[in-house]
């Protein structure tokens, strides 16, 4: 059986189970929501941070680096007037996860109970 490699910005994790690798990736805080937001179009860092109420800038940077390391997003950097701006967008591979995340959301809504107290 071949190994699946799951990349973190600092290392790689090897597993023989593709579903385990995907669960590790999608189980990271904010990752599914970042993918959902980027499925609507390219976003700058500040826009993403505003959409992710409660995410610290450090956490957002870590998750964006994780998604970039796994080839799910691209960070387009532009330099204007001595300032660098970053715009993030999904790759085709990242876009292919949108339907999976949507199906997970639907399943969760139907089968899991949330306690809002």
C-alpha positions in Angstrom: 0.0 0.0 0.0 1.4 3.4 -0.9 1.7 6.2 1.6 -0.2 9.4 1.5 1.8 12.5 2.5 0.1 15.3 4.4 2.2 18.5 4.6 2.5 20.9 7.4 4.5 24.1 6.8 7.3 22.6 8.8 7.2 18.9 8.1 5.3 16.1 6.5 3.1 13.4 8.0 2.8 10.0 6.2 -0.1 7.7 6.5 -1.4 4.8 4.5 -5.0 6.0 4.7 -6.2 8.7 2.4 -9.3 9.4 4.5 -7.2 9.8 7.6 -5.0 12.4 5.8 -8.1 14.3 4.7 -9.6 14.2 8.2 -6.3 15.5 9.6 -6.4 18.4 7.1 -10.1 19.3 7.4 -10.1 18.8 11.2 -7.8 21.8 11.6 -9.6 24.8 13.0 -10.8 27.3 10.4 -9.6 25.2 7.4 -13.1 24.2 6.1 -14.4 27.8 6.6 -11.3 29.3 4.8 -12.0 27.0 1.8 -15.7 28.0 1.9 -14.8 31.7 1.9 -12.2 31.3 -0.9 -14.8 29.3 -3.0 -16.6 32.6 -3.4 -13.5 34.2 -5.0 -10.0 35.5 -4.2 -9.6 37.3 -0.8 -7.0 39.4 0.8 -5.7 38.5 4.3 -7.6 41.3 6.0 -10.9 40.2 4.3 -10.3 36.6 5.4 -9.5 37.7 8.9 -12.7 39.8 9.1 -14.8 36.8 7.9 -13.3 34.5 10.4 -14.6 36.1 13.6 -12.5 34.8 16.5 -9.5 33.7 14.5 -6.2 35.4 15.5 -4.0 36.7 12.7 -1.3 34.1 13.8 -3.8 31.2 13.5 -5.0 32.4 10.2 -1.4 32.7 8.9 -0.7 29.1 10.1 -3.8 27.7 8.4 -3.1 29.6 5.1 0.4 28.2 5.2 -1.0 24.7 5.7 -3.4 25.0 2.8 -0.6 26.4 0.6 1.8 23.6 1.6 -0.8 21.1 0.5 -1.5 22.8 -2.8 -5.0 23.9 -2.0 -4.5 27.6 -2.2 -2.2 30.0 -4.0 -0.9 33.2 -2.4 -0.6 35.9 -5.2 1.8 38.6 -3.9 1.9 42.0 -5.5 4.3 44.9 -4.7 3.1 48.4 -5.0 4.6 51.5 -3.5 6.9 49.6 -1.2 4.0 47.5 0.1 3.3 43.9 -0.5 -0.3 42.7 -0.7 -1.3 39.1 -0.7 -4.4 37.7 -2.4 -5.4 34.1 -1.7 -7.4 31.9 -4.0 -8.2 28.2 -4.3 -6.3 26.0 -6.7 -8.3 23.4 -8.8 -7.4 20.9 -6.1 -8.8 23.2 -3.4 -11.9 23.9 -5.4 -12.5 20.1 -5.6 -12.9 20.1 -1.8 -15.8 22.6 -1.8 -18.4 19.9 -2.6 -16.9 17.6 0.1 -17.1 20.3 2.7 -20.6 21.2 1.7 -21.7 17.5 2.0 -20.0 17.3 5.4 -22.0 20.4 6.5 -25.2 19.0 5.3 -24.6 15.6 7.0 -23.7 17.4 10.2 -26.8 19.5 10.1 -29.0 16.4 9.6 -27.3 14.1 12.1 -25.5 16.0 14.8 -27.2 18.0 17.5 -25.8 21.3 18.7 -26.4 22.6 22.2 -26.7 26.3 22.0 -27.2 26.9 25.7 
